[in-house]
Amino acid sequence: MPRKWRHYLRIEQNVLVNGHYRHFSDLVYPNDQVELLLNRVEPNQQPYPASTQIPDIIYEDDNLLVINKPAGQKTHPNLAETNTALNDCATYLGTTPFIVHRLDMLTSGLLLVAKNPAVVPSLNRQLTTKTFHREYLALVTASNVLKDSGIINLPIGKDPDDQRKRMVVPSGLNSLTNYQVLERRANQTALVKLSLETGRTHQIRVHLAALGCPIIGDPLYNPEALPGQLLHLTAYQMSFTQPFSFERKQLKLPLTKVGFIK
């Protein structure tokens, strides 16, 4: 919780234990009821106009919304754009959602947004500490070069010849990707499960291409990608702790919604 919020909770005595204000240094015990009145939350979020499109909703509760973002759609708008995933969420919610994380425009799958600004710092903290966990599925070419499982440890930096791209360079940022081959197919492709230890731009795409097994349909890193072909990469699973709770939530995208799985 941000320091500013804690300050107001303390000086306005808006944190109660069993109905009474207690100092922050006091212990709490099993079955104690803790109440927080967060009336000083200042959301730093620009308003997102509605797109008139309803998103594909995977999960919803009082504070959170998880949708299945289609490939080719941006996560959030720039300037006057109104056709992004967050514009769709604004249509459904009737109010502006709060961004928590992003997916590359070409990547499909699970995208979590907050309905309440008070839960955003908790979710951001989980992203920082890696307790907000995400897994991806990809269909790759030249699967014979991949072991059954492994860790890709290759530094990533900007491509000096193309500002859209990243590349493996010795001076790049430390980048770690875990992978496991789930299925090898007769046409020398493979279905791979991946998870990130770091969060670099295009990390999965760059790492797989660097190994010689780029993702099918990747227009930037696979020279054999066909025009108009979708990137075969989706965020299919996420797990996190519910804000202001000890409950662990795990969500999976139904495989029927993953276009490249037959």
Rosetta blueprint (number, residue, H / E / L):
1 M L
2 P L
3 R H
4 K H
5 W H
6 R H
7 H H
8 Y H
9 L H
10 R H
11 I H
12 E L
13 Q L
14 N L
15 V E
16 L E
17 V E
18 N L
19 G L
20 H E
21 Y E
22 R L
23 H L
24 F L
25 S L
26 D L
27 L L
28 V L
29 Y L
30 P L
31 N L
32 D L
33 Q L
34 V E
35 E E
36 L E
37 L L
38 L L
39 N L
40 R L
41 V L
42 E L
43 P L
44 N L
45 Q L
46 Q L
47 P L
48 Y L
49 P L
50 A L
51 S L
52 T L
53 Q L
54 I L
55 P L
56 D L
57 I E
58 I E
59 Y E
60 E E
61 D L
62 D L
63 N L
64 L E
65 L E
66 V E
67 I E
68 N E
69 K E
70 P L
71 A L
72 G L
73 Q L
74 K L
75 T L
76 H L
77 P L
78 N L
79 L L
80 A L
81 E L
82 T L
83 N L
84 T L
85 A H
86 L H
87 N H
88 D H
89 C H
90 A H
91 T H
92 Y H
93 L H
94 G L
95 T L
96 T L
97 P L
98 F E
99 I E
100 V L
101 H L
102 R L
103 L L
104 D L
105 M L
106 L L
107 T L
108 S E
109 G E
110 L E
111 L E
112 L E
113 V E
114 A E
115 K L
116 N L
117 P H
118 A H
119 V H
120 V H
121 P H
122 S H
123 L H
124 N H
125 R H
126 Q H
127 L H
128 T H
129 T L
130 K L
131 T L
132 F L
133 H E
134 R E
135 E E
136 Y E
137 L E
138 A E
139 L E
140 V E
141 T E
142 A L
143 S H
144 N H
145 V H
146 L L
147 K L
148 D L
149 S E
150 G E
151 I E
152 I E
153 N E
154 L L
155 P L
156 I E
157 G E
158 K E
159 D L
160 P L
161 D L
162 D L
163 Q L
164 R L
165 K L
166 R E
167 M E
168 V E
169 V L
170 P L
171 S L
172 G L
173 L E
174 N L
175 S L
176 L E
177 T E
178 N E
179 Y E
180 Q E
181 V E
182 L E
183 E E
184 R E
185 R L
186 A L
187 N L
188 Q L
189 T E
190 A E
191 L E
192 V E
193 K E
194 L E
195 S E
196 L E
197 E L
198 T L
199 G L
200 R L
201 T L
202 H L
203 Q H
204 I H
205 R H
206 V H
207 H H
208 L H
209 A H
210 A H
211 L L
212 G L
213 C L
214 P L
215 I E
216 I L
217 G L
218 D L
219 P L
220 L L
221 Y L
222 N L
223 P L
224 E L
225 A L
226 L L
227 P L
228 G L
229 Q L
230 L L
231 L L
232 H L
233 L E
234 T E
235 A E
236 Y E
237 Q E
238 M E
239 S E
240 F E
241 T E
242 Q L
243 P L
244 F L
245 S L
246 F L
247 E L
248 R E
249 K E
250 Q E
251 L E
252 K E
253 L L
254 P L
255 L H
256 T H
257 K H
258 V L
259 G L
260 F L
261 I L
262 K L
